Amino acid sequence: MEGRRLPLKSVFGIALAVVALIVLLPPPAPLAKIPNRKPVYFWHMWSGEWQPIVEGICQRFNASQTQYEVIPLQIPSAGADSKFLVSAAGGVSPDVVSQMHPVLGMWSDRGLIRPLDELMTPAEREAYVREAFPIMKKHAIYHGHIMALIAGVDVNACYYRLDHLKEIGLDAQHLPKTLEELVEVAKKLDRYDKDGRLQRVGFLPQTFQDFVPSFGGAFNDAAGNPLLGTPQQRAANRWVVSQYKRLGFDKVTRFLSTQAADVGITAPIIAGNYSIWLDGQWRVKQTHDFAPNLQYCVAPLPPPVGGRPFASNTAANFLVIPRASRNPEGALAFMKYWIGMDDPEAGGHNQEQMSWLPYCQRVANAHSYQKFLRENPNFKPFLDMMSSPNLEIPPTGPNQSFIMDEMQKVGESTARGTKTADQAIDDLVAAVKVEDKRQQRLGHG
Amino acid sequence: MTTPAPSTLGSRVRRFWRQNGAGFLFISPWLIGFTLFMGWPFLRSVYLSFTSYDIVSPPHWIGTANYSSLLHDDPLFWKSLWVTFRYALVAVPLTTVVGIALALLLNVEVRGQAIFRTIFFLPSIVPSVATSVLFVWLLNPELGLVNGLLRAVGIEGPAWLTDTTWAPWSLALMSLWGVGGSMVIYLAGLKDIPTHLYEAARLDGANARQSLRHVTLPMLTPVIFFNVVMGVIGAFQYFTQAYVMTKGGPEGSTTFYALYLFQRAWQYLDMGYASAMAWILFIVVTSVTAVLFTSQKKWVHFGR
């Protein structure tokens, strides 16, 4: 028995020694680098070429004042939402989150993020509402509260390959004026190989959402609730289906599968897979960086006959303050610096570095931003669109993630021809209706 | 004369601790980890499945509403269950047959046998995310190796992962990539079959096919049973490949149960609902396993 007791004591001893060692080990180096500053923990999803730019913005903010230190942390996009949710549930969330997925309505309704109204002064609120472009307010204000500041908004316009247009006798001064004309031009630009496979597509719509604003529609009603199954959405989807049908559903599926990742040198417009490509303003910087000699021009999507000009579906990069933030004042200061509320020159510099659109004309007029516009004339059409009332935001509300997933299914079925355009929209409306009722029964609605 | 109960109990506890204390201390990190990170969440999820819980606000008791909604109001629940069940129905028999066939082939004494075994086993230890990315390219309809080979013999292959008809079967076929794991277990099972049974069969005039039918397969049934049970459990938890390769598409044709559960929990913030889904999955898997355990009396030969 004595022999058995001894090992037990040894086990205790070793365990205690290990615990003591762990306790005595020096703590990890603190993330904060500047003494006597209140830390502002900032989670973002910007990787690759964007990460140093974002970190540069943080450094400039840290250098611009003496109260706060922003500590950026890059979170991989795929798991970012779940990581944030876990942190929020644990009460140790970051102070600022940059979010590129359309979740503002859902996060607001669930109380995950703080209304910025609570933190802004009345003068700041008034200035923001007065100055901000209409599309910025559509994205940032949810049910009457400013829930986010928009670090950048993606507005779509058509990129035209001038060398392709030249093949059919067109140039930058003779671009299509209507969507119908665009289709006729696109037909002439399609190219097939000897086996009948698509080699190049004149113009290929990606989602029906991209065309709804041009057809006169939106995704939210005046009260900010999701609006689905409207005649304009149906018309847009019918048009999209007609384009896939024209090219052949199977041919398009196969053509799309040959496309590499759409960033950098393999971007569709750079690679020449498309002659006309509907895309966001950020592609101007990509093209400048990866194909500086590419001959192209940009113009707003031509509307269908009777449709709305200067229209686009848009996406936003939100800056939000989680409810569990320990330093919301510092967070707001950083967010205001990013977009240039207090310092338009700094904001203009931040925006042009990211190749983003400013939140108001005052920032657009900043010297740094104007210099960027002079160097990148293809960016100007996007800025011109910013004051347009025809820019729309994705569906919002507590079930917006569900709606976005169902919209994706609309895109998949219409691209493959498995449903008619109207059937796909009907199914979307029905699925969302069922989900809304279900959520109400479960006490969410 | 009997000793008082408390002292008996106390002495028993002391004796038990003396005899087993060191062992428990050694496994205590695992015990503590299991209790905290598995046992507690496991029990907690039972409670959460009866609540409306979005991870941010405190759970709100709603009784059996989640279960009722799942069974009566949620077409995606039934669809995802069917997608998963159909996958299990195809992938488990497929991997079982191919696993046994490979094990039989690799059990033949030939030069380089160990190398062949290694080659067939290696794919099963490649991380599933890496495998998924690899297969996205292999199954690319235009640039992929699979359709390239088919094209070489005059067949235009389908759009494997982007066609609603083919996508679920593509994933089922892909399950063969990991067959090396079960193959090794079958090989071990084959090695465990006593040679005297083959000698007796030969003396009785059995040929190779008859030996396989009447000796090898019956003796291998405990191993087959084990692999089938594990395969069924794995199939019902199928997630990674669908998440990486198809995200549940096209048009929900590969929305497996675990993927839908994940969406409910982390995309739609329906933790209570997702907990109910997890418990329904647990019941389904337990039921299927129970059926397998019941049926094994008829086809598994444990005796020698």
Contacts between the chains, C-beta under 8 A, distances in Angstrom:
chain1	res1	chain2	res2	distance
A	1	B	18	6.9
A	4	B	18	6.0
A	4	B	19	7.6
A	4	B	22	7.6
A	5	B	18	7.4
A	7	B	22	5.6
A	8	B	21	5.6
A	8	B	22	5.2
A	8	B	25	7.4
A	11	B	22	5.7
A	11	B	25	5.0
A	11	B	26	7.1
A	12	B	25	7.6
A	15	B	25	7.1
A	81	B	266	6.4
A	81	B	267	7.3
A	82	B	266	4.5
A	85	B	55	5.3
A	85	B	56	7.6
A	85	B	266	6.7
A	85	B	269	7.3
A	86	B	55	7.8
A	88	B	55	7.3
A	88	B	56	5.8
A	89	B	55	4.7
A	89	B	56	6.5
A	106	B	269	6.8
A	110	B	54	5.1
A	110	B	56	5.3
A	110	B	57	7.1
A	110	B	269	5.9
A	111	B	56	5.8
A	111	B	57	6.4
A	112	B	56	5.3
A	197	B	142	7.5
A	250	B	159	7.3
A	253	B	141	7.0
A	253	B	159	5.0
A	253	B	162	5.5
A	253	B	163	7.4
A	254	B	141	5.1
A	254	B	142	5.0
A	254	B	159	6.3
A	255	B	142	7.7
A	256	B	162	7.8
A	257	B	140	5.2
A	257	B	141	4.9
A	257	B	142	5.2
A	257	B	143	7.1
A	257	B	159	6.6
A	257	B	162	6.5
A	258	B	140	7.6
A	258	B	142	4.6
A	258	B	143	5.8
A	323	B	56	7.4
A	399	B	268	7.3
A	401	B	267	4.7
A	401	B	268	5.5
A	402	B	267	7.8
A	402	B	268	5.5
A	405	B	263	7.2
A	405	B	267	7.4
A	408	B	249	7.2
A	409	B	249	7.4
A	409	B	251	5.3
A	409	B	252	6.3
A	412	B	249	5.5
A	412	B	250	4.6
A	412	B	251	4.8
A	413	B	250	8.0
A	413	B	251	5.2
A	416	B	162	7.7
A	416	B	163	7.4
A	416	B	164	7.1
A	416	B	250	6.6
A	416	B	251	7.6
A	418	B	164	6.2
A	418	B	251	6.5
A	431	B	75	7.9
A	434	B	73	6.6
A	434	B	74	7.9
A	434	B	75	7.2
A	437	B	73	7.4
A	438	B	69	5.5
A	438	B	73	4.9
A	438	B	74	6.7
A	441	B	65	6.4
A	441	B	69	6.4
A	441	B	73	7.5
A	442	B	52	5.2
A	442	B	62	6.2
A	442	B	65	5.6
A	442	B	66	6.8
A	442	B	69	6.2
A	442	B	270	7.8
A	442	B	272	7.7
A	442	B	273	6.9
A	443	B	52	4.5
A	443	B	60	6.1
A	443	B	62	5.8
A	443	B	65	7.8
A	444	B	52	6.5
A	444	B	54	7.5
A	444	B	270	7.9
